[in-house]
Amino acid sequence: MIRRSRGEGRLGAIMNNLKNQRYKYLILTLVTCLVILIITPTVIKSMTKATLPQITFLAEVNFPTGLKFKNTEVGGLSGITYNLDRQIYYAISDDRSIKAPARFYTLKIDLESDKISEETVSFVDVTNLLNETGKIFPPLSIDPEGITFNGTHLFISSEGDRERQIQPFIKEFSLEGKQLRSLPIPEKFLIQTDSGIRNNLAWENLTITPSKKYLFTATENALVQDGAEANISTGSPCRILQYDLISGQPEKEFLYITEPITSTSNNLGGFKTNGLVELIALDDTHLLSLERSFTLDTGNTIKLFQVDLSDADNIQQINSLNGKFTNISPVQKELVLDLSNLELISDNIEGMTFGPVLPDGRRSLILVSDNNFNLLQVTQILIFSSNF
């Protein structure tokens, strides 16, 4: 029989107590890790939602169809961009050199006054676009839609015309309207029998990153070989095209899927559409996109999304998606504003740009509508503040 001293007994008790404490600590650690694993996705999702930009509506300024300025009819404003140094805006008209030569307007928007009215927005100049021969574009030879400013010059996109076999383009112009260079267009976008851009659903948008490294544009709906146009049930697979502005070469493409057409009736006839009509680059991998839906029953539905390219697959080498893109990671997008929730009736909004910083430190955001030169529509300019 072995007898333990009182000291040995006490030591054993201490050791048992330490073991129990270790087990308790181990169990507590495991439970803590399990809780973290469970709640982390929820916390991250909550943080993401909390950090989404806030956009606040400030004012609306409308101009009637038929407004004349320097012997032109103001209308068809489908894109707008901002010159910070001169504090002026350039807005492209999508007039196909029919009502007047293809052109862009120079505007001033005074956001420093206490009250925003029609006097807040003024047209100060109009500039004709010149082709490679230095002459104005002939009627129906161009469909200008997108415009963006790189600090010295303008880039302008034309959707082309599938019915007339006129190819789309992206060209650089001086502020005097002189053509400086053309960016190469990947073959998959060119109009061919069974491929290329769809009529009036091509490059409605252009944007340059703040770093001036990249230019982005995107098709409004799918290329012919990629899938169908948007409908009431499903969106359309668009391609975002990224150019390296130093080399001038297209270097990446990303899949962007639009929302379905907004409608309250599946059987309603008549014209209906939804498309990606504008982009603003927030940085090299994040964009703000504008989708415009229209049906006879709902009118125009305008939605803004924050877009993340970071984890999207580069689809540049894929010539045809064939409507099958389950194995492709598209860009991620999250709704930041639905204009349907505001107390206003949206017209055919197609242009968007950031303006100056406002007195409260927030950034101004300007949206402009294409009135289609239709007497039932207006040229609508919407002014917002944002914390982008």
Beta strands, then each sheet from edge to edge (+ up, - down):
strand 1: 55-64
strand 2: 68-69
strand 3: 72-73
strand 4: 77-83
strand 5: 88-93
strand 6: 103-109
strand 7: 121-128
strand 8: 144-149
strand 9: 154-158
strand 10: 169-173
strand 11: 179-182
strand 12: 207-208
strand 13: 214-218
strand 14: 237-244
strand 15: 249-257
strand 16: 273-281
strand 17: 286-295
strand 18: 299-308
strand 19: 332-338
strand 20: 349-357
strand 21: 363-369
strand 22: 378-386
sheet 1: 1+ 22- 21+ 20-
sheet 2: 2+ 3-
sheet 3: 4+ 5- 6+ 7-
sheet 4: 8+ 9- 10+ 11-
sheet 5: 12+ 13- 14+ 15-
sheet 6: 16+ 17- 18+ 19-
end
